[in-house]
Amino acid sequence: MKAVILAAGEGMRMRPLTLEKPKPMLEVAGKPLLHHIWEFLPHEIDEVILVVGYKAKMIKKYFGKSFLGKNIVYVYQKTKKGTADALFLAKPHLNPSEKFLLLYADDLHDKKSIERCVKTEQGLLVCPVKNPREFGVVIADAQGNIIEIAEKPKKPKSNIAIVGVYVLDNRIFKYKPPRKKNGEYYLTSMIEQMIKDHPMKAIKTDFWHPVGYPKDLKTAEKIFPPWAEKKKK
């Protein structure tokens, strides 16, 4: 099974930290965020398609052609066109008959939740939040099937946020996202269309720590080693 990791962004909200290095290479507990994400990948993953852009050479130097036993294919997103564009760039490297895991390169998760998500035919991890206007949000039925999804809604109908971990298959590419006012194309726009035709599960995560601002790195330092491991002690 393959994983697609989106790591092309500049991390503007993380300035000045991202002036010298890309956001996925900012460190928590002595390791880059992207290194931690690699450690969260389930054993089913044998290859990673890494979508890079801003200061890509720094990422490539650290991870090389293979990292922690998983081969790497690098895909370059030269212009800032959003998450949907990044996914379409990865499409030629995906097996049309297999599902794949998709993650963002800058949030912290726990491995067990990702493993549960991978067991679904199509699904995504979610978490309740206090500020749903800042995230993509979903509404699901009693069986966990997503019935509505919206990206950073001004009037949220739900406080259940998408945390940036998805299991998808080739069907997602049938749905073309509209271009937003900022010139970008969003993955949530594709999923919003797809759920009308195909079921997709919302799975509550056990742990998620978004890293959007410099202060979030300090908070992350306090919770590592990962939350899931601390609970075992």
C-alpha positions as CSV (number, residue, x, y, z in Angstrom):
1,M,0.0,0.0,0.0
2,K,1.2,3.5,-0.8
3,A,1.0,6.7,1.2
4,V,0.9,10.2,-0.2
5,I,2.4,12.9,2.1
6,L,1.8,16.5,1.2
7,A,4.9,18.5,2.1
8,A,5.1,21.3,-0.4
9,G,3.8,24.3,1.5
10,E,5.8,27.4,2.7
11,G,4.3,27.5,6.2
12,M,3.6,31.2,6.2
13,R,1.9,31.1,9.6
14,M,5.1,29.6,11.0
15,R,7.2,32.6,10.1
16,P,10.0,33.5,10.9
17,L,10.8,29.8,11.6
18,T,10.1,28.8,8.0
19,L,12.4,31.4,6.5
20,E,15.3,29.0,6.8
21,K,13.6,25.6,6.5
22,P,10.3,24.2,5.3
23,K,7.6,23.6,7.9
24,P,7.8,19.8,7.8
25,M,11.4,20.1,8.9
26,L,10.7,22.1,12.0
27,E,11.6,20.0,15.0
28,V,9.7,18.5,17.9
29,A,11.5,16.4,20.5
30,G,14.7,16.5,18.4
31,K,13.1,15.3,15.1
32,P,11.5,17.0,12.2
33,L,7.7,16.9,12.1
34,L,7.9,14.8,8.9
35,H,10.2,12.3,10.6
36,H,7.5,11.8,13.3
37,I,4.8,11.4,10.7
38,W,6.9,8.7,9.0
39,E,7.0,6.8,12.3
40,F,3.1,6.9,12.5
41,L,2.8,5.1,9.1
42,P,1.2,1.6,9.4
43,H,3.2,-1.5,8.4
44,E,1.1,-1.9,5.3
45,I,2.8,1.2,3.8
46,D,5.8,0.2,1.7
47,E,6.2,3.3,-0.5
48,V,5.7,7.0,0.1
49,I,4.9,9.5,-2.6
50,L,6.3,12.7,-1.1
51,V,4.9,15.9,-2.7
52,V,7.5,18.7,-2.1
53,G,8.0,22.3,-3.2
54,Y,9.3,24.9,-0.8
55,K,13.0,24.2,0.1
56,A,12.5,20.7,-1.3
57,K,16.3,20.0,-1.3
58,M,16.4,20.1,2.5
59,I,13.7,17.4,2.7
60,K,15.3,15.3,0.0
61,K,18.7,15.4,1.7
62,Y,17.2,14.2,5.0
63,F,15.0,11.4,3.7
64,G,16.9,10.3,0.7
65,K,15.6,7.5,-1.6
66,S,14.3,5.4,1.3
67,F,13.6,6.1,4.9
68,L,12.8,3.7,7.8
69,G,12.3,0.9,5.3
70,K,9.9,2.7,3.0
71,N,10.8,3.7,-0.6
72,I,10.3,7.3,-1.6
73,V,9.1,8.8,-4.9
74,Y,9.4,12.6,-5.0
75,V,6.8,14.7,-6.8
76,Y,7.3,18.5,-7.1
77,Q,4.5,21.0,-6.8
78,K,6.1,24.1,-8.3
79,T,3.3,26.5,-7.7
80,K,0.9,26.9,-4.8
81,K,-2.4,25.4,-6.1
82,G,-3.7,23.6,-3.1
83,T,-4.2,20.1,-1.8
84,A,-6.2,18.8,-4.7
85,D,-3.5,19.8,-7.2
86,A,-0.9,18.1,-5.0
87,L,-2.9,14.9,-5.1
88,F,-3.4,15.0,-8.8
89,L,0.4,15.3,-9.2
90,A,0.8,12.1,-7.3
91,K,-1.8,10.2,-9.3
92,P,0.7,8.8,-11.9
93,H,2.5,7.0,-9.2
94,L,-0.6,5.4,-7.6
95,N,-2.0,1.9,-8.4
96,P,-5.5,2.4,-9.9
97,S,-6.7,-0.8,-8.3
98,E,-5.5,-0.1,-4.7
99,K,-6.5,2.3,-2.0
100,F,-3.9,4.7,-0.6
101,L,-3.2,6.7,2.6
102,L,-3.0,10.5,2.3
103,L,-1.5,12.7,5.1
104,Y,-0.4,16.3,5.6
105,A,3.3,16.7,6.6
106,D,2.9,18.9,9.6
107,D,0.4,17.5,12.1
108,L,1.0,15.0,14.9
109,H,-1.1,11.9,15.2
110,D,-1.0,8.5,16.9
111,K,-0.3,5.3,15.0
112,K,-3.2,3.2,16.2
113,S,-5.8,5.7,14.9
114,I,-4.1,5.8,11.5
115,E,-4.1,2.0,11.5
116,R,-7.9,1.9,12.1
117,C,-8.4,4.3,9.3
118,V,-6.4,2.2,6.9
119,K,-8.7,-0.8,7.5
120,T,-11.6,1.1,6.0
121,E,-12.5,1.1,2.3
122,Q,-12.5,4.9,2.3
123,G,-12.4,7.0,5.4
124,L,-10.8,9.9,7.2
125,L,-9.9,10.7,10.8
126,V,-11.9,13.4,12.7
127,C,-11.7,15.2,16.1
128,P,-14.0,17.6,17.9
129,V,-12.6,21.2,18.0
130,K,-13.5,24.5,19.7
131,N,-12.8,26.5,16.5
132,P,-14.4,24.7,13.6
133,R,-14.2,27.7,11.3
134,E,-10.4,27.1,11.0
135,F,-10.8,23.5,9.7
136,G,-12.6,21.3,7.3
137,V,-15.6,19.8,9.1
138,V,-17.9,16.9,8.6
139,I,-21.4,15.7,9.5
140,A,-21.8,12.0,9.8
141,D,-24.8,9.7,10.4
142,A,-25.1,7.2,13.3
143,Q,-23.1,4.6,11.3
144,G,-20.2,7.0,10.8
145,N,-20.9,7.6,7.1
146,I,-20.1,11.2,6.1
147,I,-23.2,13.0,4.7
148,E,-21.8,16.5,4.5
149,I,-18.4,18.2,4.4
150,A,-17.2,21.8,4.3
151,E,-13.8,23.5,4.2
152,K,-13.4,26.3,6.8
153,P,-17.2,27.2,6.9
154,K,-18.2,30.6,8.1
155,K,-21.3,29.1,9.8
156,P,-20.2,25.6,10.8
157,K,-22.9,23.0,11.1
158,S,-20.6,20.8,13.1
159,N,-17.5,21.0,15.4
160,I,-16.1,17.7,14.0
161,A,-12.9,18.6,12.2
162,I,-11.0,16.7,9.6
163,V,-7.5,16.1,10.9
164,G,-5.7,15.5,7.6
165,V,-5.5,11.7,7.5
166,Y,-7.5,10.0,4.6
167,V,-7.8,6.6,3.0
168,L,-8.9,7.0,-0.6
169,D,-8.9,5.1,-3.9
170,N,-8.8,5.9,-7.5
171,R,-12.5,7.0,-7.5
172,I,-11.5,10.3,-6.0
173,F,-9.9,11.5,-9.3
174,K,-13.3,11.4,-11.1
175,Y,-14.3,14.6,-9.2
176,K,-12.8,17.9,-10.3
177,P,-12.5,20.6,-7.6
178,P,-13.6,24.1,-8.4
179,R,-10.9,26.8,-8.2
180,K,-11.3,28.9,-5.0
181,K,-10.9,32.7,-4.8
182,N,-7.3,32.3,-3.7
183,G,-6.5,30.3,-6.8
184,E,-6.2,27.0,-5.0
185,Y,-8.0,23.7,-5.4
186,Y,-9.1,21.8,-2.3
187,L,-9.2,18.1,-1.6
188,T,-12.4,18.6,0.5
189,S,-14.2,19.9,-2.6
190,M,-13.5,16.5,-4.3
191,I,-14.6,14.5,-1.3
192,E,-17.8,16.7,-1.0
193,Q,-18.7,15.5,-4.5
194,M,-17.6,11.9,-4.0
195,I,-19.6,11.1,-0.9
196,K,-22.8,11.7,-2.9
197,D,-21.9,8.5,-4.9
198,H,-19.7,6.5,-2.6
199,P,-19.7,5.9,1.2
200,M,-16.9,7.3,3.3
201,K,-16.4,6.8,7.0
202,A,-15.5,9.4,9.7
203,I,-13.3,7.8,12.3
204,K,-12.7,9.6,15.6
205,T,-9.0,9.8,16.3
206,D,-7.5,9.1,19.7
207,F,-4.9,11.9,19.4
208,W,-4.2,14.9,17.1
209,H,-2.0,17.9,17.6
210,P,-2.2,20.4,14.7
211,V,0.9,22.5,14.2
212,G,-0.2,25.8,12.6
213,Y,1.7,28.4,14.6
214,P,5.1,28.6,16.4
215,K,3.4,28.3,19.8
216,D,2.1,24.8,18.7
217,L,5.7,23.5,18.6
218,K,6.1,24.4,22.2
219,T,2.9,22.6,23.1
220,A,4.0,19.6,21.1
221,E,7.3,19.4,23.1
222,K,5.2,18.8,26.2
223,I,3.3,15.9,24.8
224,F,6.1,13.9,23.3
225,P,6.9,11.0,23.5
226,P,3.6,10.5,21.6
227,W,0.5,10.4,23.7
228,A,-0.4,6.9,22.6
229,E,2.9,5.6,24.1
230,K,2.5,7.5,27.3
231,K,-0.9,5.9,28.0
232,K,0.8,2.5,28.0
233,K,3.0,3.3,31.0
